[in-house]
Amino acid sequence: MKQTLARLVDSALDRSVVLGYTAVGSDVRRRLPTWPADPAPGSMTGRRVVVTGATSGIGEAMARSFLDLGATVHLLGRNADKVAAYARELRQAVPNADVVEEVCDVSDLDAVRAWCTDLVGRVDALHGLVHNAGVMPPERTESPQGHELSLACHVLGPHLMTSLLRDLLVAGPASVVWMSSGGMYGASLHAQDADDVEYRRGEYDGVQAYARTKRMQVVMADAWAEQLRGTGVLVESMHPGWATTPGVTASLPRFDRLTRRVKRTAADGADTAVWLVATRPPSQPGHFWHDRRQRPTTFGWQRGEDPALRARLLAYVAGATGAASLA
């Protein structure tokens, strides 16, 4: 009876959005008997994790949490000075911290190829890969290869990286986590999106472009989970709730002001990604998580993804990156 009631409370929080995505949601859930146990101390000793976007907000918190569990953490960021500065901070804060500094712009496909080639030559296996790097440009901006920046950073770069690191991920075996957003619920795949994946037509909306690519990440993670089924590699996507990060403050100042008092800490936002990699729970198709529980990828009144539109997206991503096709 207690378990049933706890699940009902959890689901009600999730669908209320305002309560579920804030610090209120995580605080209540941690008190429920359905809240899963924390990873054991030292449970990631001898395991190697790559965190992209590791020099800010949730990425910083994730890196610290993985180190606290004993992992070797590869801090990946596009700014070498920021990577070096945070690596120094971690080495001072965490005794015997094994931190590896990595510099790569995830939105630059050539840089991703070069970095992956280098990493494959340096390590034998990965046990975790978290696609956390994110952008929300206010106006349409292109990557070095001419792709819309949100698409390049959130979808194309992570897909190419996952493909090129496949052998290392299987050797782990690894858990791969795509850091999506609760905002993806408002951006289901539509025919017009499939016809204009790069957002070249009409007036550019940075927030909508961000939400669209966060929806795409959920689709990509589910497709990769199917592609790697049977290899031991687990692939999930998740959203962190409304967390305090420099990116949100800079890109959504009004939203930041309205939610500041109830927003989660960066560590709270990072929690589920760390838990997924450290504990490797079973996951069902959809593979979308929040607060240590798998969540539906649509609200009750929304239809599931159109298989034809999904296939078109997967084909476009494969063509744009020259990487593995998941269609």
N, C-alpha and C positions, 0 to 999 in steps of 0.2 A: 504493500500500500504506500509506504514512504517513497519507494523508488518511482512508482507511478505518479505520485503527486509531484515529486521533484522534476520528472520529465515534463509534466504539464507546465510547471512554473518556468522551466528553461525555455520551452517552446513559446510561451506567452511573452517572455522577455525578448526572444528573437524577433517575433512578429510586431512587437511594439516599436522596434527600431530605436526610438529615443532612449528608452530604458536599456534595451539590450546592448546597444553599441557603446554606451557610455561606461564610466567607471562603476556606475550602479550595477550594471549587468554582470560584470566580472566579479564584483564583490559579493553579490547574492549567489551567483553560481558556485563560487568557491566554498560556500557554506552548505551546499546541497550534498546529499549522500551520493549523488551521481557524478560528482566531480572526480575525474581520474587522478590517481596518485602522481606526484611529481617524479621526474627522473631521479634515480638513485644518485647520491654523491659519487663522483668519479666514474659515472656510467659511460662517459665518452672518452675515457683515457685510451690512447692508441688509435683514436679515430680522427679523420681529417675532414674539415668542413670549409667550403668556400661560401662566403657571404658577399654578394654584390651590393653596391650602395652602402658600404660598411662604415662610412665616415660621417654619418648624420642620422639623428633620430632613431628609428626602429632598427636600422642596420647596426648602429653603435651598440644598442642594447642587446641585440642578438649576439654580436661578437663577444661581448662580455659574458653573457649567459653560457655560451658554448665553452668559453675558456674556464669558467667556474666549474663546469662539469668535466674538465680535463682534456678537452679536444685540442688538437692543433687547428688553429683558425687562420685561414687565408683571407686577409682583409683586402677586398677589391674595391677600388675607387678610381675615378678618372683624374683626380688631382693628386700628384705624387706627394706634394707637401702635406696635404691633409692626411693622406694615408700614413706617412711617416710620423706625423704628430700624434695621431691616435694610437699608432702602434707603440710609441714611447710611453704614452699614458697608460696603456694596458699593461705593459711590462713592469711599470712601477707599481701598479695597483694589484696585480695578480701574481703571486709567487710562482716562479718557474713557468710563466706563461710562454707558450710556444706560438708565436705570432709570425705569420709570413706576409710580407707587404707585396701587394699585387696592384699594378696600374693598368687599367683598361677602360676605355669608354664603350660601354655596352651597346650604345646606339650606333657605333661605327663598326660595320661588319668586317672591314679589313683588320681593324684592331682586334676584334674578337677572334678572327682566324689566327692572327699572329700570337696572341696570348695563349690560346688553347694549344697551339703547336708547342709553345714553350713549356706549358704546364705538363703536357703529356711526356715531355722529355725529362721532367724533374720528379714526378711522383708515380707510384705504382697503382694507387687506388684512391677513390674518394668515397666518403661515407655520408656526405651531405652536400647539397648544393641549393642555396636559397637565392632565387631570383627576386631581389628586393630593390634594385636600382629603379628610380622613378623620376619622371619629369612632368611638369604641367605648364608648358609655355603659353603665354597669353595670346600669342599670335602664331600663325602657321610658320613653323621653322623646319628646315630639312637637315637630315643627317648628311655626312660626307658622300653617301651614295645616292642622295636625292630622295630619301624616304621621309615622310612626315615623322617628326621627332618622337611623339608619344608612341606611335606604332613601332618605330625602330628600337626604342629603349625597352618597351614593355613586352613586345611580341617577337620581332625579327631577331634581335640580338640574343635573347634567352633561348629561342628555338635553335639558332645556329650553335650556341654554346652547348646546349644539351646534346645536340647531334655529334659535335666534334669530341665531346668528353664521354661519349657513350661507353667506351671500353673501360674507362676509369670508374664510371658509375656502376657498371656490372661487376667489376672486380671488388667493389666495396663489400657487399652491395650497398648502394646509397639510397637515401630518401631525397627526392627533389621537391622543393616547395616553391610555388609561384605566389608571390605576395600580391593578391588582388585587392579589391576594395568593396565595401558594402554598396558603393555607388554603382557597381556593375548591375545591380537589380533594375536600375532605371535605363538600361541600355542593351536590351535584347538585340540579337542580330536581325537586321531588316534587309530587304532586297536593295534599298537605296544605299545602305552601307556596303553591301557586297559589291555594288557597282562603283563605289567611290571609297575604297579602303584607305586611300591616301589623303582623303579630305581635300581634294583639289577643287571641288565645285562648291559654290555657295559661300556664305559667310562662315568664317572659321570660328568655332566655339571651343576654347581650350579645355573647359571643364567637361563638355560633352565628348571631345576627342579623348580625354583621359578616361572617362567612364566607358566609352566604347572599347578601348584597348584593354581595360580591366575585365570586361566581359569576355573579350577574346582570350585573355589569359586563362580563364576558367575552361574555355573550350580546348585550348592548347594542352592544358594539364591533363584533362580527361583523355584526350587523344594520345598523349604520351604514355599515360597509365596503361592504356590498351596496347600500345606499341611495345611496351617493355614488360608486359605481363608474362610471367614465367621466368624472368631473368633474376628475380630477387630485388630489382629496383622498384621502389614505391614512388609514385608521383601524385602530388596533391596540390590544390590551390587553397587559399584561405584569405579571410579578411581580418584586419586587426582591430576593428571597431574604430571609434573616434579617438585617435591618440594625439597627444601633443608632440608635434614634430616641426622643425624649421620650415619644411616644405609646405605644410598646411598653413602655417602662419603667413608665409610669404605669398602663396598662391590664392588662398581663400581667407583674406583678413576679416571679412564680415562674419563668415561662418566661425572662424576662430574666436572672435569676440563673443558670439552668442553661446558658444559651447564650452568656453574656457573653464568654467567652474566644475563641469562634469566630465571633462575629457580624461581619458586614460593616460597614464604615463607611457613613455616609449617602451619601457620594459614590459608593461602589461600588454601593449600591442604586439610585442615580439613573442610573447609567451607561447602561443599555439605553434608557431613555426619551430621554436626550439623543442617543444614537447614532441611534435611529429617526428623530427629527425632523431631525437634521443630515444624515443620509445617505440617507434615504428608500429603504430596500431593498424589493424586491418581496415581497409577502406573500400567502399562500394562505388560503382559507376556514378559519376558526378564528381566525386572526390573533392568536394568543396567543404571547408572547415571553418569554424569560428568558436573560440572558447572551448577548445578540446573536444568538440563534438561535430560530427558531420552534419552539414546543413543542406537544405534543398537549394538548387541553383535558380529557382524561380519562385515568385510569390504565388499564392493559390490561384489568382485570376490570370496569371501569365501562362502562355503556352510554352512547351519545351522548344528547344532549338530546332529549326527546320533542318532536316538532314542535308538537303540540297545546298542551303546557305552555309552550313557547317563545312561541307565538302569543298565549296568554293573558297572559303577562307583558308582552309588547310592547303589547298592547291596554290593559292596566291602566296602564302608564306613560304612554301617550298620553292616556288619559282623565284621569289625575291631574294632568298638566301642561298639558293643552290644547295640546300641541305636536304635531309631525309624528308620524304613525303609521308604524311600521316593519313592521307585521304583513303 
